[in-house]
C-alpha cells in the first residue's frame, strides 16, 4: 500500500465518525426537523430576516459576539505573548493557571458572576463603598453582564490559540528588530502580531462561535430581557416546540459563524502578508 493510501485509510474512521455522528444529524436538524419540511423552514427563515423583532435579536447576538471576541483578543494576546516569551521556570505553571478555568463547569463560573453582579453583590457594594453610586446599580440582566460572563468563559480559549501561534514565532526576530532600532511596541505590532495572525484568526473564530451559540451564560446573566439567538433556539425547541422556527434560528446562527470565520481568515491572510 502506498503512503497516500495509508494516510487515507487512517483518516477514514475519523471522517466516518464526523459524517454520521455530526454532519448528518446537524443537517437533519437544520433542514429536516421533526414534523416539518424544508419549505416551512425557509418560509420561517424569510420571516426572521424581515421581522424587526428577529432582526433586533440577530443584531444583539452579533454585537455581543463581536464585543466579546474583541475583549478576549485584547486581553488574551498580550497574556499569551508574555507567557510564550517567559524564560521563568514558572512559565508552565502560569500557563496552566491561565487555562485552568476550562476545567470548571460553565454553570459554576456563571453562578460566580451572579454573586458578583447581583444587587447585593461584591461589585455593587464596592461601588457604594467608594461613593461612586449611592445605591448598588443594576448590573445583572444587562448586556454588560453577558459580556463579562462570556469573556471569562472564552478567554482561556483565546489564550491557548494565541499562545500556540506566538510560541512558533522565533524570539530572535524580536531581538533583531530591536537591534535595528525598533522599539518594543513597534516590534510587537510589526513583527509578532503579523506572524501570529493564524492563531489570532483561530482565537477569534472560536470565541465568536462560542459566544453566538452559548446558552447557559446569556440565559442566567441576561434573563428574559436580553434575548439572543441561543435563548430563542431553546425556547422554540423546548417551550413552544416550533421546529420550523428552531431550524431557521439554527441556520442563521450557522451562517453568522461561517461568515465571521471567513472574514477573520481573510483579514488574517492580509495581516500575515502585510
C-alpha positions in Angstrom: 0.0 0.0 0.0 1.3 3.4 -0.9 1.9 6.2 1.6 -1.1 8.1 0.3 -3.3 5.1 0.7 -2.2 4.5 4.2 -2.9 8.2 5.0 -6.4 7.9 3.6 -7.1 4.7 5.5 -6.0 6.4 8.8 -8.4 9.3 8.0 -11.3 7.1 7.2 -12.5 6.2 10.8 -12.4 9.9 11.8 -14.2 11.1 8.7 -16.9 8.4 9.1 -17.4 9.4 12.7 -17.7 13.1 11.8 -20.1 12.4 8.9 -22.5 10.1 10.7 -22.1 11.4 14.2 -22.1 15.2 13.5 -22.7 16.3 9.9 -25.7 14.0 9.2 -27.6 14.9 12.4 -26.8 18.6 12.1 -28.1 18.7 8.5 -31.2 16.8 9.7 -31.9 19.4 12.4 -31.2 22.3 10.0 -33.2 21.2 7.0 -35.4 18.2 8.1 -36.6 18.9 11.6 -39.4 16.7 13.1 -42.8 17.4 11.8 -41.7 20.0 9.2 -40.4 20.1 5.7 -37.8 22.3 4.1 -40.3 24.7 2.6 -41.7 25.6 6.1 -38.2 26.2 7.4 -37.2 28.5 4.6 -40.5 30.4 4.9 -39.8 31.0 8.6 -36.2 31.9 7.7 -37.5 34.6 5.3 -39.8 35.9 8.0 -36.9 36.1 10.5 -34.9 38.2 8.1 -37.6 40.7 7.6 -39.2 40.9 11.1 -37.9 43.8 13.2 -38.1 41.7 16.4 -36.0 38.9 15.0 -33.6 41.4 13.4 -33.0 43.1 16.7 -32.2 39.7 18.3 -29.8 38.9 15.4 -28.1 42.3 15.8 -27.8 41.9 19.5 -26.3 38.5 19.2 -23.8 39.6 16.6 -22.9 42.8 18.5 -22.3 41.0 21.8 -20.3 38.2 20.0 -18.0 40.8 18.3 -17.5 42.7 21.6 -16.6 39.5 23.5 -14.3 38.5 20.7 -12.5 41.9 20.7 -12.2 41.9 24.5 -10.8 38.3 24.6 -8.3 39.1 21.9 -7.2 42.3 23.6 -6.7 40.5 26.9 -5.6 37.1 25.6 -2.9 38.0 23.1 -0.8 40.1 25.5 -1.1 37.3 28.1 -0.1 34.7 25.5 2.8 36.8 24.4 4.1 37.2 27.9 3.8 33.5 28.6 5.4 32.5 25.3 8.4 34.8 25.9 8.8 34.0 29.5 12.0 32.3 30.5 10.9 31.7 34.0 10.7 28.1 35.3 7.2 29.0 36.4 6.1 29.7 32.8 4.3 26.3 32.6 2.6 26.8 35.9 1.4 30.3 34.8 0.1 28.8 31.5 -1.8 26.1 33.4 -3.3 28.7 35.7 -4.4 30.8 32.6 -6.3 27.8 31.2 -7.4 26.3 34.5 -11.0 27.8 34.2 -11.6 25.4 31.3 -11.6 22.6 33.9 -14.6 24.1 35.7 -18.2 23.8 34.8 -19.7 26.7 32.8 -22.6 26.8 35.2 -20.3 27.1 38.2 -18.4 30.0 36.6 -21.6 31.8 35.6 -23.1 31.5 39.1 -20.0 33.2 40.3 -21.0 36.2 38.3 -24.4 36.1 39.8 -22.8 36.6 43.2 -20.5 39.4 41.9 -23.0 41.4 39.8 -26.1 40.9 42.0 -27.8 43.9 43.6 -26.1 43.0 46.9 -23.0 41.6 45.1 -19.4 42.4 45.7 -19.0 44.8 42.8 -22.2 46.8 43.7 -21.1 47.1 47.3 -17.7 48.2 46.3 -19.1 51.0 44.2 -21.2 52.2 47.1 -18.3 51.9 49.5 -16.1 54.3 47.4 -19.0 56.7 46.9 -19.3 56.2 43.2 -23.0 55.4 43.5 -25.5 55.8 46.3 -27.2 52.5 45.7 -25.9 49.4 44.1 -26.6 49.7 40.3 -28.5 47.0 38.4 -25.8 45.1 36.5 -27.5 41.7 36.2 -29.7 41.0 33.2 -27.9 43.6 31.1 -25.6 43.3 28.1 -22.7 44.2 30.4 -23.3 41.1 32.5 -23.4 38.9 29.4 -20.2 40.3 28.1 -18.4 39.8 31.4 -19.7 36.2 31.7 -18.8 35.2 28.1 -15.4 36.9 28.3 -14.5 34.9 31.3 -15.8 31.8 29.6 -13.8 32.0 26.4 -10.7 34.0 27.4 -8.8 30.8 28.1 -9.5 29.6 24.6 -8.1 32.8 23.2 -5.0 32.5 25.3 -4.4 28.9 24.2 -4.8 29.7 20.5 -2.7 32.9 20.6 0.0 31.1 22.8 0.4 28.4 20.2 0.9 30.9 17.4 3.3 33.3 19.4 5.4 30.4 20.6 6.2 29.5 17.0 7.5 33.0 16.2 11.3 32.9 16.7 12.2 35.1 19.7 15.4 36.0 17.8 13.2 38.1 15.5 12.3 40.4 18.4 16.0 40.9 19.2 16.8 41.5 15.5 14.1 44.1 15.2 15.2 45.9 18.4 18.8 45.7 17.1 17.7 47.6 14.0 16.3 50.4 16.2 12.7 49.3 16.6 11.0 49.9 19.9 9.4 47.2 21.9 6.0 48.4 20.9 6.8 48.5 17.2 8.4 45.1 17.4 5.3 43.8 18.9 2.9 45.3 16.4 5.1 45.0 13.2 6.7 41.6 13.9 5.0 39.5 16.4 1.3 40.3 15.6 1.5 39.8 11.8 3.4 36.5 12.2 0.9 35.3 14.8 -2.2 36.1 12.7 -3.1 32.4 12.1 -3.5 32.0 15.9 -5.4 35.2 16.2 -7.8 34.1 13.5 -8.4 30.7 15.3 -8.9 32.5 18.6 -11.4 35.0 17.0 -13.3 32.1 15.4 -13.5 30.0 18.5 -14.6 32.9 20.7 -17.2 34.3 18.3 -18.7 30.9 17.5 -18.8 30.1 21.3 -20.3 33.5 22.1 -23.0 33.3 19.5 -24.1 29.7 20.4 -23.7 29.9 24.2 -26.9 29.4 26.0 -26.4 29.0 29.8 -24.4 32.2 30.4 -26.7 34.5 28.4 -29.8 32.9 30.0 -28.5 33.2 33.6 -26.9 36.7 33.2 -29.2 38.2 30.6 -32.6 36.9 31.8 -35.7 37.2 29.6 -35.0 40.8 28.7 -31.8 40.1 26.8 -33.0 37.7 24.1 -30.3 36.2 22.0 -30.4 33.6 19.2 -29.3 30.8 21.5 -32.1 31.5 24.0 -34.6 31.8 21.2 -33.5 28.5 19.9 -34.0 26.8 23.2 -37.5 28.5 23.5 -38.5 27.3 20.1 -37.3 23.7 20.6 -38.2 23.1 24.2 -41.0 25.5 25.2 -43.2 26.3 22.1 -41.9 23.2 20.2 -41.8 25.2 17.0 -39.3 23.1 15.0 -39.5 25.3 11.9 -38.5 28.4 13.9 -35.9 26.4 15.7 -34.3 25.2 12.4 -34.5 28.7 10.9 -32.7 30.1 14.0 -30.0 27.4 13.8 -29.5 28.2 10.1 -29.0 31.9 11.0 -26.5 31.0 13.7 -24.6 28.7 11.4 -24.4 31.4 8.7 -23.2 34.0 11.1 -20.4 31.8 12.4 -19.3 30.8 8.8 -19.4 34.5 7.6 -17.4 35.8 10.5 -14.9 32.9 10.3 -14.4 33.6 6.5 -13.9 37.4 7.2 -11.5 36.6 10.0 -9.5 34.2 7.8 -9.2 36.8 5.0 -8.1 39.5 7.5 -5.6 37.1 8.9 -4.1 36.4 5.5 -3.8 40.1 4.7 -2.3 40.8 8.0 0.3 38.0 7.6 1.3 39.2 4.2 1.3 42.9 5.0 
